[in-house]
Amino acid sequence: MFDRPQGGEAVVLVALDLGADGYAESLEELKLLAASAGLLSKAVVGGKRQRPDPALFAGSGKVGEIGDALRANHARLAVFNHELSPAQERNLEKALDCRVIDRTSLILDIFAQRAQSHEGKLQVELAQLDHLTTRLIRGWTHLERQKGGIGLRGPGETQLETDRRLIGKRVKTLKDRLERLQKQRLTQRRARSRGEVFSVSLVGYTNAGKSTLFNALTHSESYAADQLFATLDTTTRRLWLPETGALVVSDTVGFIRELPHALVAAFRATLEETLQADILLHVVDAGSASREEQIGQVNGVLSEIKASGTQQIQVWNKIDLCSLSPGLDRDEYGKIRRVRLSARTGAGVGFLRDALVETALSRSVPQYLAAI
């Protein structure tokens, strides 16, 4: 059986260029994901292929190169920047004699480390069970001996069933609990709706600075860090603006390319805060070379959760790291479409407050807030 990977363990990253756009950016994200999971990336094995190998994803020669990199760096874990089938994962582990995880497993592990609320932990466990169930052919009992680890944290530590039926029962229990929490959330939203409270949700690519902006707007102390998926649980605060009264502002989980569908499904209840918002503040890392692609990725997930019709203002953040000046831009109809600011320094945050006031007043929101 495989050794249990520990935080800070040396790993080899594998990222093959299959001809899709954004290869370099995707590789940089993989490095950030590995660092966010507490791994030490010792080597990167790249290369080009027209299509994945059905058995090993990479060709046999490339697998040999990966094996050499693992041995040279005394690493016992290979992380693929791709989604591997259960058979490919199993074959690679046999060929490399070490654990192999894919991008989905790595993201799931980060979520397992970061989830703080009861609901967030339930959602992560459900997503991990959904992903791991497809890999039961490899054998479930090895999880009990490993007691978790990178790619296995969460259900690998707490859910040791060796039978699909028991796993199915656990999944049903999780779904029932999440449904009850979802009903509670719906009741709270209806109370806010009866009070006609204007609601704002922050959305954006992971590490775009949503939580820093949330703190700057609401004078709160939500966790913010220069790492991927620093925020998983939706946080809601009231924001008082003299011109309009109080607003409700929610900070949500960041999006990323190839976000596992199991996570989108599991976090749907949390993301429903986005569905119910009067306006979305789409926070963008203004200095990112992949800015436009990241905007597209976020809009794709919003479409998937049926929130693409909600009014949106782009907030270009981190202008202190590039040559942009604070301000706001309007479309051909005079509506605010973009605000330029730095949440870290505070430059331009006043423009965003002005945008919120203008938008709230245009929706004829009463200048009071019912109790939440």
N, C-alpha and C positions, 0 to 999 in steps of 0.2 A: 504494500500500500504506500501511497505517497506521503511524504512528510508534510506536516501542517505548515503552510506559509505564514510567516510572522510579519507584522508591520515593519517596514524598513528593510525587508529582504531584497536581495539583488534579483532583478528580473531582466529578461530579454524581451524587447518589443519587436513585433513582426508586423510590418505594414507593406503590403504589396500594391503596386500601382496597376489597377485593372482598366485604366483609361478614362475613368470618371474625372470630372472637374473637381478642383479643390483638394487634390492629393496632399500637397504640402501643408495646407491648413489642417487637414484631418490628422496628419501625423503629429503636428504640434499639439493638437487637442489630446491625442493619445498620451503624449508625454505629460500634459497637465493632469489628465485623468489618473495616470499612474502615481504622480506625485500627490494628488489629492487623496488617493487611497493609502498613502503611506509607503509606497514602494520606491525602491532605488533602481532607476533604469540604468543598466550597465552597458547595454548595447542595443542598437537598432538594426534589424535585418530587413532590407528592402529588396526591390526587384520588380520587374514588369512581367505581367502575364495577360494574355488575352481574356482568359476566363479561369475560374477556380478549378483545381483538380478535384474530381468527384470524391476521391478517397482521402486525400491529405490536404486539400485546399491549395497548398503549395506543392510544387513538383518534388520528386524525391531528392534531386540535387539540392534544392533550396532547403529542404528539411535537414539534409546533412549539414548545411551551413548553419542552420539554427542550432543544431546539436553541438557544433564546434563552439559557437558563441556561448552557449549555456555552460559548457565544460570550462572554457577559458575564463569565465567570470564567476565560476562556482555558483551558478544560479540554478534554482530548482523550479522555476515557474516561467512559462512563456505566455505572453499576452498578445493575442492577435487583434489587430485593428479591424476586424471583420466579424460578421456573424457566422459562426461555425455550426454545421449540423451535428447532431449527437454522434453520428458515425465518424465524421471528420475529427471531432474532438477526441473520441476514443482511439482512433487510429494514430493520431498525433501523439497522444500520451504513451502509447505502446512503443512508437518509433523513437521518441525522445527520452523515454523513461523519466518523465517528470510531469507535473500538473500543467495542463493547458487550459486557459480560459479565453473567452472572446470578449469583444467590446461590451456586449450586453451584460455579461456576468460582472465585468469591472464596474460598470455604471450601477448595477444593482447593489454591489458591495458598498460603494460610496454612499448610496442612499441608506443602506442598513446602518452605516456608521453615523450618519448625520441626523436621521429622524429622531425628533425629540418628543413630539406629542404622542398620545396614545393612538390617535387615528393615523398619524404618519407611520408609526411602527407597524400597525395592522396592514396598511396599504403596501408597505415594503415587503412584509412577509408574504402577502398574497401574491405579489409580483414574482418574488423569488420561487415560491412553490410552483407557480405557473410555468416558470422557465425550467426549473429543475425536474419537474415531472416528465418532461420530454427526454430527460437523460437517465431515467431509471433503469434503462437497459444495461447501463454500466454498473449498476449496483448501488443501492441506497445506503447499505449498512456502513460503508466506509466513512460516511459523514459523522457517525457516532464516535468513531475513533479519533477523527481529526478535530472535533469540537470547533468547527468554524474555520475562519481564515479568509484570505482574499478570494472573493468569488463565492464564498460559502457562509459568510456571516449572516446572522439572523436565524433563519430556519435551520441552518447547519448546526447552530448551537442549541436551539430550543426544540426543534421538531425532528425527532429521531425515529419516526415511523418507518417500518421496513415493508409496508404493504400499501398498494395504491388505494385500497378502500379506506384505510386510516387517513391517508393524505387527503383523500376526497372529503372525508368528514371534517378535517381541519379547515379545508378551503371553504366548505359550507358555513362553518362557524365564523370564520373571518368575514365572509360576505354578509352574514346576518348582523354581526356587530357593526360593520361599516354602514349597513342600511339604516340601523337605528341612529347612528351618529349623523347620517345624511338627513334623516327626518328632523333631528334636533336643529341642524344647520338651516334647514328649510323654514322651520318655525321662527328662528331668529331673523332670517331674511324677510319673512312676511311682516314681522314686527317693524323692521326698518322701513319696509315699503309702505306700511300704514302711516308711518310718521313722515313719509315723503322725503326721506333722506337721500341726498345726492351721493352716489357711490362711485368710487374711483378704484381701479385695479391697476397695479404695476405689473407689466409683463415684459419679457425680453429674453435675449440669449443669456445663458449662464455666464456669470462674471462680467456682465455689462454695467453693474453698479446699482442694481435695483434697491438693495437693502441700504446702501449708503444714501441714496436719494430718499428712500422712505424715512430714514432717521432724520435727514435734513429737513424734510417737509413737516414731519409730525413731532420732532424733538423727542423721539423715543430712542431706545438703545437696542434695537434688534441686532442680532449677530451679523456682522459684515466682515468678509475676509477676501483677500486676493486669491481665491481658489474656486474651482468648479463646484457648483451645487452647495454653496455655503448656506443657502436657505432652502428648506424643504417644506416646512409647515407654514401654511398661510397665517400671516399676522395682520390683525385689523386694529386700526387706531382712529380716533376722531381728530379732525383738523378743523380749527375754528378760523374762519375768514370773516372779518368785520362786514364785508359787503354782502355776504350770502348766508352767514351763520355757519353751522357745523356741517362738515362733510365726513364721509366714512372712506378711509383709504386702506386698501389691502395690498400686502406684498405677497407675491406668489413664487412658486418654484420656477427656476430658470429652465429654458429649453436648450436643446443641443441637437446637432445633426444626428440622424439615426437613433433618436431617442427610442428605447425599446417600447414596442406597442403594449407590452404587459404593464409598463409603468404608466403610459398614457391612460390605459383603462383603469388601473388601480387608483390613480390620482384624479380620476374624473370628478369625484365628489369634492375634492379640494379645489380643482380648477373650475368648479361651478361658480365659485366666487367671481371668476372672470366672466362667465356667461351672464350673470345677473348685474354686472356693472353698468352704470350709465355711460361711462367713458373709460377707455383703456389708455394708459400712458405706456407706450411702447418704448422702453429704454434701450438705447443703442450705444455701443462703444464706438464713439465717433472716430477714434484713431485706429480702429482695426482694419487691416488690409482686406478682411473678409466681411466687411460691414454689410454690403448689399446681399451677400449670400446668407448671412445670419438673419437679416430682416426677412428674407424669403423663408428660411427655416421656421421662424417664429410664426409667420403668417400661415404656414402650412399646418402647424399644430393647432392654431386658432381655428382654422377651417375644419380640422378633424374633430374638434370638440364643439363645433357649431357656434363659434363666437366671432366669426369673421365679419358679421354684420354690425357689430358694436362699433360705435364711433371711436376713432383712434387718433391720438396725437403722438407723433414721434418725439422722443426726448433724446437728443444727441448729447450724451454724457461724456465726461473725460476730455472736455475741450482744452483743459490745462496741459494735456499731453500732446496736443496737436496745434495747428495754427488757426483754429476757429475762434471767433469772438462771441461773447454772450449775445443773445437776441432771440427773436422769434420770426418765423416765416409764415406767410399766408398763401393760400391757393388763389386761383383766379376769381373765386367768389368771395374773397375776403375772410374766409375762415382760417383759423390757426391750424396749420398742419405740422409744424415742427418748432421745437424750442431747443436752443443751444445753451448748454450750461455745464458746470462742473459741480457735482454733488459733493466732492471732497473739499473744494475751496469755498463753495457757496456762490461762486460767480454765476449769475444768470438764474438762480433759483427764484428770484423775485419775478422774472418773466414767466416762470411756470405757474406761480401763484396767480399772476394776472390772467393767464390762460384758463386756469380753473375757474376763476371768478367769472370771466366772460362766458365760458361754456355753461356754467351752472345757471347764470342769469338768463341765458338764451333758452334754457329748458324750463324756465318759470318755476324754479325750486323755491319753496317757502323759506323764509329766513329764520328758521328755527329747527331744532332737532328734538325729536321725541326720544324718550329714554330707550337705551339699547340694552 
